[in-house]
Amino acid sequence: MYKRQDLLNRLVDEKLADQQIKKYNLTISNQEIDLTIERMKESRSYTDEDLRAGLAEQGLTIEEYRDNLKKQMLRGKLVNREVKSKIVITRGEIEKYYNEHRDKYAGETKYHLWNISIRFSQMTDESQKQIAFGKMKTVLSQLKQGRTFESFAAEAPDSPESPEGTDLGLYRLDELSRQLRNVVTDMKAGEYSSILETDIGYQIIYVQKILVTDSKSLSDVEAEIEDVLYNEAIDNRYNTWLSELRKRSHIKIIK
Protein backbone atom coordinates (compact mmCIF):
# COMPACT_ATOMS: atom_id res chain seq x y z
CA MET A 1 0.00 0.00 0.00
CA TYR A 2 2.84 2.35 0.92
CA LYS A 3 4.59 1.78 -2.41
CA ARG A 4 1.34 2.34 -4.29
CA GLN A 5 0.81 5.63 -2.44
CA ASP A 6 4.36 6.71 -3.28
CA LEU A 7 3.71 5.97 -6.94
CA LEU A 8 0.44 7.92 -6.88
CA ASN A 9 2.14 10.89 -5.22
CA ARG A 10 4.90 10.87 -7.84
CA LEU A 11 2.41 10.71 -10.70
CA VAL A 12 0.38 13.56 -9.18
CA ASP A 13 3.53 15.67 -8.75
CA GLU A 14 4.55 15.03 -12.35
CA LYS A 15 1.07 15.95 -13.59
CA LEU A 16 1.08 19.18 -11.57
CA ALA A 17 4.54 20.03 -12.86
CA ASP A 18 3.43 19.41 -16.45
CA GLN A 19 0.47 21.74 -15.92
CA GLN A 20 2.79 24.49 -14.68
CA ILE A 21 5.12 23.96 -17.63
CA LYS A 22 2.18 24.46 -19.97
CA LYS A 23 0.97 27.48 -17.98
CA TYR A 24 4.31 29.28 -18.32
CA ASN A 25 4.85 28.17 -21.95
CA LEU A 26 8.22 26.62 -21.11
CA THR A 27 9.88 24.94 -24.07
CA ILE A 28 12.95 22.90 -24.92
CA SER A 29 14.28 22.98 -28.46
CA ASN A 30 15.67 20.02 -30.38
CA GLN A 31 19.00 21.84 -30.40
CA GLU A 32 19.05 21.91 -26.58
CA ILE A 33 18.30 18.19 -26.46
CA ASP A 34 21.04 17.49 -29.04
CA LEU A 35 23.55 19.53 -27.01
CA THR A 36 22.65 17.72 -23.78
CA ILE A 37 23.05 14.33 -25.44
CA GLU A 38 26.40 15.32 -26.95
CA ARG A 39 27.67 16.49 -23.57
CA MET A 40 26.57 13.23 -21.97
CA LYS A 41 28.28 11.19 -24.71
CA GLU A 42 31.47 13.23 -24.35
CA SER A 43 31.56 12.83 -20.54
CA ARG A 44 31.18 9.05 -20.86
CA SER A 45 33.22 8.64 -24.06
CA TYR A 46 30.16 7.20 -25.83
CA THR A 47 29.67 6.90 -29.57
CA ASP A 48 26.21 6.98 -31.17
CA GLU A 49 26.40 3.19 -31.37
CA ASP A 50 27.27 2.93 -27.66
CA LEU A 51 24.30 5.11 -26.74
CA ARG A 52 21.83 3.22 -28.88
CA ALA A 53 23.12 -0.13 -27.60
CA GLY A 54 22.80 1.03 -23.99
CA LEU A 55 19.26 2.26 -24.59
CA ALA A 56 18.33 -1.00 -26.29
CA GLU A 57 19.40 -2.91 -23.18
CA GLN A 58 16.88 -0.78 -21.24
CA GLY A 59 14.19 -1.39 -23.83
CA LEU A 60 14.27 2.20 -25.11
CA THR A 61 14.56 3.67 -28.58
CA ILE A 62 16.48 6.89 -29.21
CA GLU A 63 13.15 8.66 -29.81
CA GLU A 64 11.79 7.53 -26.42
CA TYR A 65 15.04 8.60 -24.77
CA ARG A 66 14.83 12.07 -26.33
CA ASP A 67 11.21 12.38 -25.19
CA ASN A 68 12.12 11.41 -21.60
CA LEU A 69 15.08 13.79 -21.67
CA LYS A 70 12.86 16.63 -22.89
CA LYS A 71 10.47 16.06 -19.97
CA GLN A 72 13.36 16.10 -17.49
CA MET A 73 14.77 19.30 -18.98
CA LEU A 74 11.37 21.01 -18.95
CA ARG A 75 10.90 20.13 -15.28
CA GLY A 76 14.41 21.43 -14.66
CA LYS A 77 13.42 24.75 -16.22
CA LEU A 78 10.32 24.84 -14.04
CA VAL A 79 12.34 24.19 -10.88
CA ASN A 80 14.77 26.93 -11.90
CA ARG A 81 11.90 29.39 -12.44
CA GLU A 82 9.91 28.54 -9.33
CA VAL A 83 12.63 27.54 -6.89
CA LYS A 84 16.29 28.09 -7.78
CA SER A 85 15.97 31.68 -8.95
CA LYS A 86 14.45 32.66 -5.59
CA ILE A 87 17.17 31.16 -3.39
CA VAL A 88 19.73 33.48 -1.83
CA ILE A 89 22.34 32.10 0.57
CA THR A 90 23.56 34.82 2.94
CA ARG A 91 26.97 35.22 4.52
CA GLY A 92 25.33 34.79 7.92
CA GLU A 93 23.91 31.39 6.93
CA ILE A 94 27.35 30.26 5.72
CA GLU A 95 29.01 31.37 8.98
CA LYS A 96 26.30 29.65 11.04
CA TYR A 97 26.79 26.36 9.16
CA TYR A 98 30.57 26.60 9.56
CA ASN A 99 30.33 27.19 13.31
CA GLU A 100 27.87 24.32 13.75
CA HIS A 101 30.13 21.91 11.81
CA ARG A 102 33.55 22.82 13.18
CA ASP A 103 34.51 19.17 13.57
CA LYS A 104 34.00 18.65 9.84
CA TYR A 105 36.58 21.30 9.00
CA ALA A 106 39.02 20.62 11.83
CA GLY A 107 42.47 19.25 11.09
CA GLU A 108 42.52 15.52 10.38
CA THR A 109 44.91 13.06 12.02
CA LYS A 110 45.99 9.97 10.12
CA TYR A 111 48.25 7.15 11.27
CA HIS A 112 50.61 5.39 8.88
CA LEU A 113 50.45 1.84 10.17
CA TRP A 114 52.49 -1.30 9.58
CA ASN A 115 51.98 -4.69 11.12
CA ILE A 116 53.74 -7.98 11.61
CA SER A 117 51.29 -10.85 11.74
CA ILE A 118 50.80 -14.57 11.72
CA ARG A 119 47.34 -15.39 10.45
CA PHE A 120 45.19 -18.25 11.67
CA SER A 121 41.57 -19.32 11.28
CA GLN A 122 38.88 -20.64 13.59
CA MET A 123 40.12 -24.14 12.70
CA THR A 124 43.60 -23.44 14.14
CA ASP A 125 44.10 -25.50 17.30
CA GLU A 126 45.70 -24.30 20.55
CA SER A 127 49.02 -26.01 19.94
CA GLN A 128 49.39 -24.22 16.60
CA LYS A 129 48.45 -20.94 18.26
CA GLN A 130 51.12 -21.49 20.91
CA ILE A 131 53.75 -22.09 18.21
CA ALA A 132 52.62 -18.91 16.41
CA PHE A 133 52.72 -16.92 19.64
CA GLY A 134 56.27 -18.14 20.28
CA LYS A 135 57.33 -16.89 16.85
CA MET A 136 55.72 -13.51 17.54
CA LYS A 137 57.59 -13.30 20.87
CA THR A 138 60.82 -13.79 18.91
CA VAL A 139 59.81 -10.92 16.60
CA LEU A 140 59.03 -8.69 19.56
CA SER A 141 62.39 -9.50 21.11
CA GLN A 142 64.18 -8.58 17.87
CA LEU A 143 62.29 -5.27 17.71
CA LYS A 144 63.33 -4.47 21.29
CA GLN A 145 66.92 -5.19 20.28
CA GLY A 146 66.68 -2.57 17.52
CA ARG A 147 65.55 -4.40 14.39
CA THR A 148 63.38 -2.11 12.26
CA PHE A 149 59.81 -2.86 11.38
CA GLU A 150 60.48 -2.00 7.75
CA SER A 151 63.08 -4.77 7.52
CA PHE A 152 60.41 -7.35 8.37
CA ALA A 153 58.20 -6.07 5.56
CA ALA A 154 61.09 -6.42 3.11
CA GLU A 155 61.72 -10.01 4.18
CA ALA A 156 59.60 -12.67 2.49
CA PRO A 157 58.13 -15.20 4.95
CA ASP A 158 59.54 -18.73 4.83
CA SER A 159 56.07 -20.27 5.02
CA PRO A 160 52.40 -19.32 5.65
CA GLU A 161 53.06 -19.92 9.35
CA SER A 162 55.95 -17.43 9.46
CA PRO A 163 55.61 -13.78 10.60
CA GLU A 164 54.90 -11.40 7.73
CA GLY A 165 55.42 -7.65 7.74
CA THR A 166 52.99 -5.40 5.84
CA ASP A 167 52.67 -1.67 5.16
CA LEU A 168 48.98 -1.14 5.95
CA GLY A 169 48.83 2.52 4.85
CA LEU A 170 47.12 5.59 6.28
CA TYR A 171 44.09 5.39 8.57
CA ARG A 172 41.99 7.70 10.66
CA LEU A 173 41.17 6.30 14.09
CA ASP A 174 37.50 5.95 13.16
CA GLU A 175 38.49 3.69 10.26
CA LEU A 176 40.08 1.12 12.58
CA SER A 177 38.43 -1.67 14.52
CA ARG A 178 37.65 -0.81 18.15
CA GLN A 179 40.50 -3.05 19.34
CA LEU A 180 43.11 -1.42 17.11
CA ARG A 181 41.70 2.05 17.76
CA ASN A 182 42.15 1.57 21.51
CA VAL A 183 45.75 0.50 20.95
CA VAL A 184 46.79 3.10 18.37
CA THR A 185 45.17 6.12 20.04
CA ASP A 186 47.85 6.26 22.77
CA MET A 187 50.81 5.48 20.52
CA LYS A 188 53.39 7.91 19.16
CA ALA A 189 55.23 7.80 15.85
CA GLY A 190 57.94 5.12 15.95
CA GLU A 191 56.22 3.03 18.63
CA TYR A 192 54.97 -0.53 18.30
CA SER A 193 52.39 -2.45 20.28
CA SER A 194 52.57 -5.64 22.27
CA ILE A 195 51.40 -8.88 20.66
CA LEU A 196 47.68 -8.58 19.92
CA GLU A 197 45.29 -11.45 19.32
CA THR A 198 42.85 -10.20 16.69
CA ASP A 199 40.22 -11.72 14.45
CA ILE A 200 42.87 -12.44 11.79
CA GLY A 201 45.53 -13.84 14.10
CA TYR A 202 48.45 -12.43 16.10
CA GLN A 203 49.63 -8.92 15.22
CA ILE A 204 52.14 -6.34 16.32
CA ILE A 205 51.10 -2.86 15.20
CA TYR A 206 53.67 -0.18 14.35
CA VAL A 207 52.93 3.54 13.96
CA GLN A 208 55.48 4.72 11.41
CA LYS A 209 54.15 8.28 11.08
CA ILE A 210 51.35 10.47 12.36
CA LEU A 211 50.16 13.00 9.81
CA VAL A 212 48.03 15.97 10.87
CA THR A 213 46.42 18.13 8.19
CA ASP A 214 45.67 21.80 8.81
CA SER A 215 42.17 22.85 9.73
CA LYS A 216 40.15 24.67 7.05
CA SER A 217 39.22 28.31 7.56
CA LEU A 218 35.84 29.76 6.64
CA SER A 219 37.30 31.31 3.51
CA ASP A 220 38.69 27.91 2.46
CA VAL A 221 35.28 26.23 2.54
CA GLU A 222 32.88 29.12 1.89
CA ALA A 223 32.04 28.01 -1.66
CA GLU A 224 31.62 24.39 -0.54
CA ILE A 225 29.24 25.40 2.27
CA GLU A 226 27.27 27.64 -0.07
CA ASP A 227 26.72 24.65 -2.40
CA VAL A 228 25.55 22.49 0.52
CA LEU A 229 23.10 25.13 1.73
CA TYR A 230 21.92 25.84 -1.81
CA ASN A 231 21.13 22.17 -2.47
CA GLU A 232 19.35 21.86 0.87
CA ALA A 233 17.32 24.96 0.08
CA ILE A 234 16.35 23.57 -3.33
CA ASP A 235 14.99 20.37 -1.76
CA ASN A 236 13.12 22.24 0.97
CA ARG A 237 11.65 24.92 -1.27
CA TYR A 238 10.75 22.47 -4.02
CA ASN A 239 8.82 20.31 -1.54
CA THR A 240 7.14 23.43 -0.11
CA TRP A 241 6.27 24.64 -3.61
CA LEU A 242 4.79 21.25 -4.53
CA SER A 243 2.80 21.17 -1.29
CA GLU A 244 1.36 24.62 -1.96
CA LEU A 245 0.63 23.65 -5.55
CA ARG A 246 -1.26 20.57 -4.36
CA LYS A 247 -3.37 22.70 -2.03
CA ARG A 248 -4.33 25.03 -4.90
CA SER A 249 -5.12 22.17 -7.27
CA HIS A 250 -8.13 19.90 -7.53
CA ILE A 251 -6.90 16.34 -7.86
CA LYS A 252 -9.21 13.43 -8.57
CA ILE A 253 -7.81 9.91 -8.46
CA ILE A 254 -9.95 7.28 -10.17
CA LYS A 255 -9.43 3.84 -8.60
C-alpha positions in Angstrom: 0.0 0.0 0.0 2.8 2.3 0.9 4.6 1.8 -2.4 1.3 2.3 -4.3 0.8 5.6 -2.4 4.4 6.7 -3.3 3.7 6.0 -6.9 0.4 7.9 -6.9 2.1 10.9 -5.2 4.9 10.9 -7.8 2.4 10.7 -10.7 0.4 13.6 -9.2 3.5 15.7 -8.7 4.6 15.0 -12.3 1.1 16.0 -13.6 1.1 19.2 -11.6 4.5 20.0 -12.9 3.4 19.4 -16.5 0.5 21.7 -15.9 2.8 24.5 -14.7 5.1 24.0 -17.6 2.2 24.5 -20.0 1.0 27.5 -18.0 4.3 29.3 -18.3 4.8 28.2 -21.9 8.2 26.6 -21.1 9.9 24.9 -24.1 13.0 22.9 -24.9 14.3 23.0 -28.5 15.7 20.0 -30.4 19.0 21.8 -30.4 19.0 21.9 -26.6 18.3 18.2 -26.5 21.0 17.5 -29.0 23.6 19.5 -27.0 22.6 17.7 -23.8 23.0 14.3 -25.4 26.4 15.3 -27.0 27.7 16.5 -23.6 26.6 13.2 -22.0 28.3 11.2 -24.7 31.5 13.2 -24.3 31.6 12.8 -20.5 31.2 9.0 -20.9 33.2 8.6 -24.1 30.2 7.2 -25.8 29.7 6.9 -29.6 26.2 7.0 -31.2 26.4 3.2 -31.4 27.3 2.9 -27.7 24.3 5.1 -26.7 21.8 3.2 -28.9 23.1 -0.1 -27.6 22.8 1.0 -24.0 19.3 2.3 -24.6 18.3 -1.0 -26.3 19.4 -2.9 -23.2 16.9 -0.8 -21.2 14.2 -1.4 -23.8 14.3 2.2 -25.1 14.6 3.7 -28.6 16.5 6.9 -29.2 13.2 8.7 -29.8 11.8 7.5 -26.4 15.0 8.6 -24.8 14.8 12.1 -26.3 11.2 12.4 -25.2 12.1 11.4 -21.6 15.1 13.8 -21.7 12.9 16.6 -22.9 10.5 16.1 -20.0 13.4 16.1 -17.5 14.8 19.3 -19.0 11.4 21.0 -19.0 10.9 20.1 -15.3 14.4 21.4 -14.7 13.4 24.7 -16.2 10.3 24.8 -14.0 12.3 24.2 -10.9 14.8 26.9 -11.9 11.9 29.4 -12.4 9.9 28.5 -9.3 12.6 27.5 -6.9 16.3 28.1 -7.8 16.0 31.7 -9.0 14.4 32.7 -5.6 17.2 31.2 -3.4 19.7 33.5 -1.8 22.3 32.1 0.6 23.6 34.8 2.9 27.0 35.2 4.5 25.3 34.8 7.9 23.9 31.4 6.9 27.3 30.3 5.7 29.0 31.4 9.0 26.3 29.6 11.0 26.8 26.4 9.2 30.6 26.6 9.6 30.3 27.2 13.3 27.9 24.3 13.8 30.1 21.9 11.8 33.6 22.8 13.2 34.5 19.2 13.6 34.0 18.6 9.8 36.6 21.3 9.0 39.0 20.6 11.8 42.5 19.2 11.1 42.5 15.5 10.4 44.9 13.1 12.0 46.0 10.0 10.1 48.3 7.1 11.3 50.6 5.4 8.9 50.4 1.8 10.2 52.5 -1.3 9.6 52.0 -4.7 11.1 53.7 -8.0 11.6 51.3 -10.8 11.7 50.8 -14.6 11.7 47.3 -15.4 10.4 45.2 -18.2 11.7 41.6 -19.3 11.3 38.9 -20.6 13.6 40.1 -24.1 12.7 43.6 -23.4 14.1 44.1 -25.5 17.3 45.7 -24.3 20.5 49.0 -26.0 19.9 49.4 -24.2 16.6 48.4 -20.9 18.3 51.1 -21.5 20.9 53.7 -22.1 18.2 52.6 -18.9 16.4 52.7 -16.9 19.6 56.3 -18.1 20.3 57.3 -16.9 16.8 55.7 -13.5 17.5 57.6 -13.3 20.9 60.8 -13.8 18.9 59.8 -10.9 16.6 59.0 -8.7 19.6 62.4 -9.5 21.1 64.2 -8.6 17.9 62.3 -5.3 17.7 63.3 -4.5 21.3 66.9 -5.2 20.3 66.7 -2.6 17.5 65.6 -4.4 14.4 63.4 -2.1 12.3 59.8 -2.9 11.4 60.5 -2.0 7.8 63.1 -4.8 7.5 60.4 -7.3 8.4 58.2 -6.1 5.6 61.1 -6.4 3.1 61.7 -10.0 4.2 59.6 -12.7 2.5 58.1 -15.2 4.9 59.5 -18.7 4.8 56.1 -20.3 5.0 52.4 -19.3 5.7 53.1 -19.9 9.3 55.9 -17.4 9.5 55.6 -13.8 10.6 54.9 -11.4 7.7 55.4 -7.6 7.7 53.0 -5.4 5.8 52.7 -1.7 5.2 49.0 -1.1 5.9 48.8 2.5 4.8 47.1 5.6 6.3 44.1 5.4 8.6 42.0 7.7 10.7 41.2 6.3 14.1 37.5 6.0 13.2 38.5 3.7 10.3 40.1 1.1 12.6 38.4 -1.7 14.5 37.7 -0.8 18.1 40.5 -3.0 19.3 43.1 -1.4 17.1 41.7 2.1 17.8 42.1 1.6 21.5 45.8 0.5 20.9 46.8 3.1 18.4 45.2 6.1 20.0 47.8 6.3 22.8 50.8 5.5 20.5 53.4 7.9 19.2 55.2 7.8 15.9 57.9 5.1 16.0 56.2 3.0 18.6 55.0 -0.5 18.3 52.4 -2.4 20.3 52.6 -5.6 22.3 51.4 -8.9 20.7 47.7 -8.6 19.9 45.3 -11.5 19.3 42.9 -10.2 16.7 40.2 -11.7 14.4 42.9 -12.4 11.8 45.5 -13.8 14.1 48.4 -12.4 16.1 49.6 -8.9 15.2 52.1 -6.3 16.3 51.1 -2.9 15.2 53.7 -0.2 14.4 52.9 3.5 14.0 55.5 4.7 11.4 54.2 8.3 11.1 51.3 10.5 12.4 50.2 13.0 9.8 48.0 16.0 10.9 46.4 18.1 8.2 45.7 21.8 8.8 42.2 22.8 9.7 40.1 24.7 7.1 39.2 28.3 7.6 35.8 29.8 6.6 37.3 31.3 3.5 38.7 27.9 2.5 35.3 26.2 2.5 32.9 29.1 1.9 32.0 28.0 -1.7 31.6 24.4 -0.5 29.2 25.4 2.3 27.3 27.6 -0.1 26.7 24.7 -2.4 25.6 22.5 0.5 23.1 25.1 1.7 21.9 25.8 -1.8 21.1 22.2 -2.5 19.3 21.9 0.9 17.3 25.0 0.1 16.4 23.6 -3.3 15.0 20.4 -1.8 13.1 22.2 1.0 11.7 24.9 -1.3 10.7 22.5 -4.0 8.8 20.3 -1.5 7.1 23.4 -0.1 6.3 24.6 -3.6 4.8 21.3 -4.5 2.8 21.2 -1.3 1.4 24.6 -2.0 0.6 23.6 -5.5 -1.3 20.6 -4.4 -3.4 22.7 -2.0 -4.3 25.0 -4.9 -5.1 22.2 -7.3 -8.1 19.9 -7.5 -6.9 16.3 -7.9 -9.2 13.4 -8.6 -7.8 9.9 -8.5 -9.9 7.3 -10.2 -9.4 3.8 -8.6 
